[in-house]
Amino acid sequence: MTILLEATKFPKATYMYWQKRFDREDPNANLEKLIKEIFEENKGNYGYRRIQLALKERGMKVNQKKNPPDHAQAWPKRHEIHP
């Protein structure tokens, strides 16, 4: 491993950091699943504003930081829903 890291000039600390991150569960997995369900229930016609309202109707309060377009990490990309 050391030879590979040296050859690619990739710091070992960075490698170890990302290894630990890959082992963790996605904290937004349930939210992403629910968003995909809402999107598919509405035949792909819902944008993030309508999805946010649908989540609110289902009793889920999604923090503003999770809303696109600025912080879209919790929201699946359109190509992830419809490849």
Order of alpha helices (4+ residues) and beta strands (2+ residues): alpha-alpha-alpha-alpha-alpha
